[in-house]
């Protein structure tokens, strides 16, 4: 098939196919394109999970992390997140739950489905659910009503099963109080700090250096390195060969109406006073009154940005409550209904949503508009030119690959105006240092997948198409001690000094536990006893620093047993500590937090119950995963 495609690469049909492939590559990458040939990715009992479902789930997860991390997201981060396995796990879990819902006779009626869909804000206008809007939104997201409704029904079935398993869970007030006391307790310690730098006169023998090297030699491992040559086919170099007619522009405009339609949108800020499911009526009313107080001050001229920072419980508080620009469907219905009924500069009364009470300030209203063809034709032309140029670049790279496969990249470069570039040595993890190579990790992955002297297939990168040839490899190795003697000796000396500091700290602790005064023990060694500030279980200890191990040990101590059994290393120093003070939380503070804590504990226990249900379903089900689909 590939040979046929290469031989016919000039035909209009192959150009069409290449265009489709390029779109697939842009969204999924080469690995996923190859994997799409697999029909089944997993089976749960007798139910098949198809590749399309895996592709969609994986794509959604990738998009979610792209939105979260933006330009900071790279190939290494994606690999560390293991999104492919996460996508498979989600699909398997969903199928397990659907099978269980069927076994229990749980159903979703057509009326329930219709009601749920009609309540989705993205499908509503000012009059409520709009069937035309429903179809347009689905079409814009490349969904058919049948597929969307099928998926919605599945999600509702899972929600019903989840509710059946978790709704009976209740949390008693006494349990909430115990959690409050545990989470808000404070402590302080008296401590002596033993610094390894006090042992500057320490030395290490050559035998100790050698021993340190043998124990820690993996710390000095040098990664395998490669050098590569490459040719790059930049779409920009082919743009002068592209002609886009007015008819093509008009056809694109007609075929993509949503791209040129701008929904009405609002730019706004808000103050959010949080409430939670299960809060008492009194707590909800208290939150409303606090929101009303903020609204009153805003109308009296108090700066809304300052009010948001002072009052708001939401994540936007630090940013003055700024929500940015949004369309009606991007917000929950009560919030959207109010925001889109307001004029710029207006401040709302408190508005209740599932998140709590909101006070909204509209900064700007941007009306709905459809851009005319005349206004966007050059923008469309530029897009079509770029798209066609990318296809030409791919065709040129693919044609060059045929020559390179037999004769090498040098022969291709000689027969063209392309420059054969060469990298310095690089590792798989870092990639080449050359600034001209944008996708360094992707380039490195391709180069390390080749045998020396082998030329890669066409590799799509963000700036164009690459042919890569691996030309040299330096295997991973651990350097001999002689090569790194000074560095190893310095580390061995640091370790020796730290060990001496630890031994000194342990002697102090042992004597203190036997009854000697800590002040006297410190004074005879030129040290001093200090006292920390009060700290919580999850807080750093001032001035010692953050140490979960030390915090956990301290909160196990008591007035009757104030000494731990060990010393602690924090930020390269050793500490002898003694419980100096325990402070119980303010009992009056519990009343204001009780509802939130009860709800938080209930949600936690519901989550644990749901995970236990999944574990039970997995243990009694036959699950088969085709792991080859997870290959890069």
C-alpha positions in Angstrom: 0.0 0.0 0.0 2.8 2.4 0.9 4.7 1.6 -2.2 1.6 2.3 -4.3 1.1 5.6 -2.5 4.7 6.6 -3.2 4.4 5.7 -6.9 1.1 7.6 -7.3 2.1 10.5 -5.0 1.4 13.0 -7.9 -2.2 12.1 -8.4 -5.1 14.2 -7.2 -6.4 11.2 -5.2 -3.2 10.7 -3.3 -2.9 14.4 -2.6 -6.4 14.2 -1.0 -5.3 11.2 1.1 -2.2 12.9 2.2 -4.2 15.9 3.3 -6.3 13.7 5.4 -3.3 11.9 6.8 -1.7 15.3 7.7 -4.8 16.2 9.7 -4.6 12.9 11.5 -0.9 13.5 12.3 -1.6 17.0 13.5 -4.0 15.7 16.2 -2.7 12.2 17.0 0.9 11.8 15.8 2.4 9.0 13.8 2.1 6.3 16.5 -1.6 6.8 16.8 -2.1 6.7 13.1 -0.5 3.3 12.9 -2.4 2.1 15.9 -5.7 3.0 14.3 -5.5 -0.2 12.4 -6.3 -2.0 15.6 -10.0 -2.6 16.0 -10.1 -3.7 19.6 -8.0 -2.2 22.4 -9.6 -4.1 25.3 -12.4 -6.5 26.3 -14.3 -6.5 29.5 -16.0 -9.9 29.9 -17.7 -10.1 26.5 -17.9 -6.4 25.8 -15.4 -4.9 23.3 -13.8 -1.5 23.7 -13.0 -0.2 20.2 -10.0 1.9 19.1 -12.3 4.9 18.3 -13.4 5.1 21.9 -9.8 4.9 23.1 -8.7 7.6 20.6 -11.4 10.0 21.7 -10.7 9.4 25.4 -7.0 9.8 24.9 -7.5 12.9 22.8 -9.7 14.5 25.5 -7.1 13.8 28.2 -4.3 15.4 26.1 -6.4 18.4 25.4 -7.2 18.8 29.1 -3.5 18.8 30.1 -2.7 21.1 27.2 -5.2 23.7 28.5 -3.7 23.3 32.0 0.0 23.5 31.1 0.0 25.4 27.8 3.4 25.9 26.2 5.1 24.2 29.2 3.7 20.8 28.1 6.3 18.6 26.3 6.7 15.0 25.2 8.5 14.1 28.5 5.6 15.5 30.6 3.0 13.6 28.5 5.0 10.4 28.9 5.3 10.9 32.7 1.5 11.4 32.9 1.0 8.0 31.2 -2.2 9.3 29.6 -2.5 6.3 27.3 -2.8 4.0 30.2 -5.1 6.4 32.0 -7.4 6.4 28.9 -7.5 2.6 28.8 -8.2 2.5 32.6 -11.1 5.0 32.2 -12.7 3.0 29.4 -12.4 -0.3 31.3 -13.8 1.2 34.4 -16.8 2.7 32.5 -17.5 -0.7 30.9 -17.3 -2.5 34.3 -19.8 0.0 35.7 -22.1 -0.3 32.7 -22.1 -4.1 33.0 -22.9 -3.8 36.7 -25.7 -1.3 36.0 -27.2 -3.8 33.5 -26.9 -6.6 36.0 -28.8 -4.6 38.6 -31.5 -3.5 36.2 -30.6 0.2 36.3 -32.0 2.1 33.3 -32.2 5.6 31.9 -35.6 6.4 30.3 -35.9 8.5 27.2 -37.7 11.1 29.3 -34.8 11.3 31.7 -32.3 11.6 28.8 -34.3 14.3 27.1 -34.6 16.3 30.3 -30.9 16.1 31.0 -29.9 17.2 27.5 -32.4 20.1 27.6 -30.8 21.4 30.7 -27.3 21.7 29.2 -26.5 25.4 29.0 -24.7 25.1 25.6 -28.0 24.0 24.0 -30.1 26.8 25.3 -31.0 30.3 24.2 -33.0 32.9 26.1 -36.2 30.8 25.6 -34.7 27.5 26.8 -33.6 24.4 24.9 -33.1 25.2 21.2 -33.1 22.0 18.9 -31.3 23.9 16.1 -28.6 25.2 18.5 -28.3 21.6 19.8 -27.5 20.3 16.3 -25.2 23.2 15.6 -23.1 22.6 18.7 -22.8 18.9 18.1 -21.9 19.5 14.5 -19.2 22.0 15.5 -17.7 19.3 17.7 -18.0 16.6 15.0 -20.7 14.7 16.9 -24.0 13.2 15.7 -27.1 13.4 17.9 -27.2 9.6 18.0 -23.6 9.3 19.2 -24.0 12.1 21.7 -27.2 10.7 23.2 -25.7 7.2 23.3 -22.7 8.6 25.3 -25.0 10.7 27.5 -27.2 7.7 28.4 -24.1 5.7 29.3 -22.8 8.6 31.5 -26.2 8.8 33.3 -26.3 5.1 33.9 -22.8 5.3 35.6 -24.0 8.3 37.6 -27.0 6.3 38.8 -24.8 3.4 39.8 -22.4 5.7 41.6 -25.3 7.3 43.5 -26.6 3.9 44.5 -23.2 3.0 45.9 -22.4 6.3 47.6 -25.6 8.2 48.6 -26.2 6.1 51.7 -22.9 7.2 53.2 -23.3 9.6 56.1 -20.8 11.4 58.4 -21.5 11.9 62.1 -20.8 15.2 63.8 -18.4 13.5 66.2 -16.4 12.2 63.3 -16.2 15.7 61.8 -15.0 17.1 65.2 -12.3 14.5 65.4 -11.1 15.4 62.0 -11.2 19.1 62.8 -9.1 18.6 66.0 -6.6 16.4 64.1 -6.2 18.8 61.2 -6.0 22.0 63.2 -3.8 21.0 66.1 -0.5 23.0 66.4 2.8 22.1 68.0 6.2 23.7 68.7 9.6 22.1 69.4 12.8 23.0 71.2 15.7 21.9 69.0 19.4 21.8 68.6 20.9 22.0 65.1 24.0 20.1 64.3 25.6 21.4 61.0 27.9 19.1 59.0 30.1 22.2 58.3 31.1 22.1 62.0 33.3 19.1 61.0 35.5 20.9 58.4 38.6 19.2 59.7 37.2 15.8 58.6 39.1 13.9 56.0 38.4 10.8 53.8 40.9 8.2 52.9 41.4 6.9 49.3 39.8 3.7 50.4 36.7 5.6 51.6 36.5 7.5 48.3 36.7 4.2 46.4 34.0 2.7 48.6 31.8 5.8 48.1 32.2 5.5 44.4 31.3 1.8 44.3 28.1 2.5 46.3 27.1 5.6 44.3 28.5 4.9 40.9 25.1 4.9 39.3 24.8 8.6 40.3 27.6 9.3 37.8 26.2 7.4 34.8 26.5 9.3 31.6 23.5 8.7 29.2 24.0 7.3 25.8 24.6 10.0 23.2 24.1 10.3 19.5 24.9 12.6 16.7 22.6 12.9 13.7 22.3 14.5 10.3 19.0 15.8 9.0 17.2 17.5 6.2 14.1 19.7 6.9 11.3 20.5 4.5 9.7 23.7 5.6 6.2 24.5 4.4 7.1 28.2 4.1 9.6 27.3 1.3 6.7 25.9 -0.8 4.2 28.7 -0.4 5.3 30.5 -3.6 4.2 27.3 -5.5 0.7 27.5 -4.2 -2.3 29.1 -5.9 -5.6 29.5 -4.1 -8.6 30.6 -6.2 -11.5 32.8 -5.1 -13.8 29.8 -5.6 -11.7 27.7 -3.1 -11.9 30.6 -0.6 -15.7 30.9 -1.0 -16.1 27.1 -0.7 -14.1 27.0 2.5 -16.2 29.9 3.9 -19.5 28.1 3.0 -18.3 24.8 4.5 -17.1 26.2 7.8 -19.8 28.6 9.0 -19.1 28.2 12.7 -15.5 29.4 12.2 -16.7 32.8 11.3 -19.6 33.1 13.7 -18.9 34.7 17.1 -21.5 34.0 19.8 -22.5 36.8 22.1 -20.0 36.9 25.0 -19.4 38.7 28.2 -16.3 39.8 30.0 -16.9 39.8 33.8 -15.7 39.5 37.3 -17.3 37.9 40.3 -17.2 37.4 44.1 -18.0 33.8 45.1 -19.1 32.8 48.5 -18.9 29.0 48.5 -21.6 26.7 49.7 -21.7 22.9 49.4 -24.3 20.2 49.0 -25.4 19.2 52.4 -24.8 22.7 54.0 -27.5 23.6 56.4 -30.1 26.3 55.5 -28.5 28.6 58.1 -25.0 28.2 56.5 -26.5 28.9 53.0 -28.3 32.0 54.3 -25.1 33.2 56.0 -23.3 32.9 52.7 -26.0 34.8 50.9 -25.8 37.6 53.4 -22.0 37.9 53.0 -22.5 38.0 49.2 -25.2 40.7 49.6 -22.8 42.7 51.8 -20.1 42.6 49.0 -22.7 43.6 46.4 -23.8 46.6 48.6 -20.2 47.8 49.0 -19.6 47.5 45.3 -22.6 49.6 44.5 -21.4 52.2 47.0 -18.2 52.6 45.0 -15.8 50.2 46.7 -13.3 48.8 44.2 -14.7 45.4 42.9 -11.2 44.0 42.5 -10.4 44.7 46.2 -13.8 43.2 47.2 -13.1 40.0 45.3 -9.7 39.7 47.0 -11.3 40.2 50.4 -14.6 38.3 50.1 -14.3 35.7 47.4 -13.6 32.0 48.1 -13.0 31.1 44.5 -9.7 30.6 42.7 -10.1 33.9 40.9 -10.0 35.9 44.1 -6.3 36.7 43.8 -6.9 38.1 40.3 -9.7 40.4 41.5 -12.4 37.9 40.6 -11.6 38.1 36.8 -13.3 35.4 34.8 -12.2 36.6 31.4 -14.4 36.5 28.3 -17.0 33.7 28.1 -20.0 32.6 26.1 -23.4 31.6 27.5 -22.7 27.8 27.2 -19.4 28.1 29.1 -21.1 28.9 32.4 -23.7 27.1 34.6 -27.2 28.3 33.6 -28.1 30.5 36.6 -24.8 32.4 36.3 -25.1 32.7 32.5 -28.7 33.8 32.6 -27.9 36.7 35.0 -24.6 37.7 33.3 -26.1 37.8 29.9 -29.1 39.9 31.1 -26.8 42.7 32.4 -25.2 45.8 30.9 -21.5 46.7 31.1 -20.8 48.2 34.5 -23.8 46.6 36.3 -23.4 44.7 39.5 -25.8 41.9 40.3 -27.6 40.8 43.4 -26.4 37.5 44.8 -26.9 34.6 42.3 -27.1 31.0 43.5 -25.4 28.2 41.6 -24.1 24.7 42.6 -20.9 26.4 43.6 -22.4 29.0 46.0 -23.5 32.6 45.9 -22.0 34.9 43.2 -22.0 38.7 42.9 -21.3 39.5 39.2 -19.8 42.6 37.7 -20.0 42.8 33.9 -17.1 44.7 32.4 -18.0 44.3 28.7 -20.7 42.8 26.5 -19.6 41.6 23.1 -22.5 41.1 20.7 -23.1 38.1 18.5 -21.7 38.7 15.0 -21.0 36.7 11.8 -18.0 37.9 9.8 -18.7 38.4 6.1 -16.7 36.6 3.4 -15.2 39.9 2.2 -13.8 40.6 5.6 -12.2 37.1 6.1 -11.2 36.1 2.6 -7.5 36.9 3.0 -7.4 35.2 6.3 -9.0 32.1 4.6 -6.6 32.3 1.7 -3.6 32.4 4.1 -4.9 29.2 5.8 -5.4 27.4 2.5 -2.0 28.5 1.3 -0.4 27.2 4.5 -2.4 23.9 4.2 -1.4 23.3 0.6 2.2 24.2 1.3 2.3 21.7 4.1 1.1 19.0 1.7 3.8 20.0 -0.8 6.4 19.9 1.9 5.3 16.4 2.9 5.3 15.2 -0.7 8.8 16.6 -1.2 10.0 14.9 2.0 8.4 11.6 1.0 10.0 11.7 -2.4 13.4 12.5 -0.9 13.0 9.6 1.5 12.9 7.2 -1.5 16.3 8.5 -2.6 17.7 8.6 0.9 16.6 5.0 1.6 18.9 3.8 -1.1 21.6 6.4 -1.3 21.6 8.3 2.0 20.8 11.9 2.9 24.0 13.3 1.4 22.8 12.2 -2.1 19.5 14.0 -1.5 21.2 17.2 -0.4 23.5 17.2 -3.4 20.5 16.8 -5.7 18.6 19.7 -4.2 19.0 23.1 -2.7 18.6 21.8 0.8 21.3 22.0 3.5 22.4 18.8 5.2 22.7 19.9 8.8 24.4 18.0 11.6 23.8 18.0 15.3 26.3 17.8 18.2 26.1 14.9 20.6 22.8 14.7 22.5 21.0 12.5 24.9 17.5 11.0 24.5 16.2 13.0 27.4 17.6 16.4 26.5 17.6 16.2 22.7 19.9 18.2 20.4 20.9 21.7 21.5 20.7 23.3 18.1 18.2 26.2 18.2 17.0 25.4 14.7 15.4 22.1 15.9 12.2 23.1 17.7 10.8 19.7 18.8 14.0 18.4 20.5 12.5 15.4 22.4 10.6 14.2 19.3 13.7 14.6 17.2 15.7 12.6 19.8 13.1 9.9 20.0 13.3 9.4 16.3 17.1 9.5 16.2 17.5 6.9 19.0 15.0 4.6 17.3 17.4 4.2 14.3 20.4 2.0 13.6 23.6 3.9 12.9 23.5 4.9 9.3 19.8 4.3 8.9 17.5 7.1 7.6 14.2 7.7 9.3 10.7 7.8 7.8 9.3 11.3 7.3 9.0 12.8 10.7 6.5 15.5 11.2 7.6 18.3 13.6 5.9 21.6 14.4 7.9 23.5 11.8 7.9 21.0 9.0 9.0 17.5 7.9 12.4 16.0 8.8 14.5 13.1 7.4 16.9 12.1 10.1 20.0 9.9 9.8 21.8 8.5 12.9 25.5 8.9 12.3 27.3 8.1 15.6 26.5 6.7 19.0 28.4 6.9 22.3 27.0 4.2 24.6 25.9 4.9 28.1 28.7 4.4 30.6 29.8 4.9 34.1 33.1 6.8 34.1 36.1 5.3 35.8 36.9 6.7 39.2 40.0 8.4 37.9 38.0 10.5 35.5 35.8 12.0 38.2 38.1 11.6 41.3 37.8 15.2 42.5 34.0 15.2 42.3 33.7 11.8 44.1 36.1 12.9 46.8 34.1 16.0 47.4 30.9 14.0 47.7 32.5 11.4 50.0 33.8 14.2 52.2 30.2 15.7 52.4 28.9 12.3 53.3 31.6 11.9 56.0 30.8 15.3 57.5 27.1 14.5 57.5 27.7 11.2 59.2 29.8 12.8 61.9 27.0 15.4 62.5 24.4 12.6 62.7 26.5 10.8 65.3 26.9 13.9 67.4 23.1 14.6 67.2 22.4 11.0 68.3 24.7 11.3 71.3 22.9 14.5 72.4 19.5 12.8 72.0 20.6 9.7 73.9 21.9 11.8 76.8 18.8 14.0 76.8 16.5 11.0 76.9 18.5 9.7 79.9 17.8 12.9 81.8 20.6 15.4 81.0 19.5 19.0 80.4 19.4 19.9 76.7 20.8 23.4 77.4 23.8 21.9 79.1 24.4 19.3 76.4 24.2 22.0 73.7 26.4 24.5 75.6 29.3 22.0 76.1 29.4 21.6 72.3 29.2 25.2 71.3 25.6 24.8 70.2 22.4 26.5 71.3 18.8 25.5 72.0 16.2 27.2 69.9 12.4 27.1 69.7 10.3 26.8 66.6 7.1 28.7 66.0 3.8 26.8 66.2 3.1 24.7 63.1 0.5 22.3 61.8 0.9 18.8 60.5 1.2 19.9 56.9 3.1 23.1 57.5 6.8 23.9 57.4 8.6 24.3 60.7 10.0 27.7 61.2 13.0 28.0 61.2 13.9 24.4 60.5 12.1 23.9 57.2 9.6 21.4 55.7 9.9 17.8 56.8 6.8 15.5 56.8 8.8 12.8 58.7 9.7 15.3 61.5 6.1 16.7 61.7 4.6 13.2 61.9 7.0 12.3 64.7 6.3 15.5 66.7 2.5 15.0 66.7 3.0 11.5 68.2 4.8 13.1 71.2 3.2 14.1 74.5 4.0 16.0 77.6 4.7 12.6 79.3 6.9 11.4 76.4 8.4 14.5 74.7 11.4 13.0 73.0 11.3 11.1 69.7 13.4 8.0 69.2 15.6 9.5 66.4 17.2 12.6 65.0 16.1 14.2 61.8 17.9 15.4 58.7 16.3 18.6 57.2 18.0 20.6 54.5 21.4 18.8 55.1 21.5 19.5 58.8 20.7 17.2 61.7 18.2 18.1 64.4 17.6 17.0 68.0 14.0 18.0 68.9 11.8 18.0 72.0 8.1 18.7 72.2 7.8 22.2 73.7 4.1 22.9 73.2 0.9 21.4 72.0 -2.0 23.7 71.1 -5.5 22.3 70.5 -7.7 24.1 67.9 -10.2 26.7 69.0 -13.4 24.8 69.7 -15.6 27.7 68.6 -14.0 27.5 65.1 -15.6 24.1 64.6 -19.1 25.4 64.3 -18.3 27.6 61.4 -16.5 24.8 59.5 -18.7 21.8 60.6 -20.9 21.7 57.4 -17.8 22.0 55.1 -15.9 19.3 57.0 -18.9 16.9 57.0 -19.4 17.4 53.3 -15.6 17.0 52.6 -15.4 13.8 54.7 -18.6 12.5 53.0 -17.1 13.1 49.5 -13.9 11.4 50.6 -15.7 8.4 51.9 -17.9 8.3 48.8 -14.8 8.3 46.7 -13.3 5.4 48.7 -16.6 3.5 48.4 -16.7 4.0 44.7 -13.0 2.9 44.3 -13.9 -0.2 46.4 -16.8 -1.0 44.1 -14.5 -0.7 41.0 -11.9 -3.0 42.7 -14.6 -5.5 43.4 -15.9 -5.4 39.8 -12.3 -5.8 38.5 -11.7 -8.8 40.7 -14.7 -10.7 39.4 -14.5 -9.7 35.8 -12.4 -11.0 32.9 -10.4 -8.1 31.5 -8.2 -8.4 28.4 -6.1 -5.4 27.3 -4.3 -5.3 24.0 -1.2 -3.5 25.3 0.3 -2.9 21.8 -2.1 0.0 21.4 -0.1 1.8 24.1 3.1 1.7 22.1 4.4 5.1 21.0 
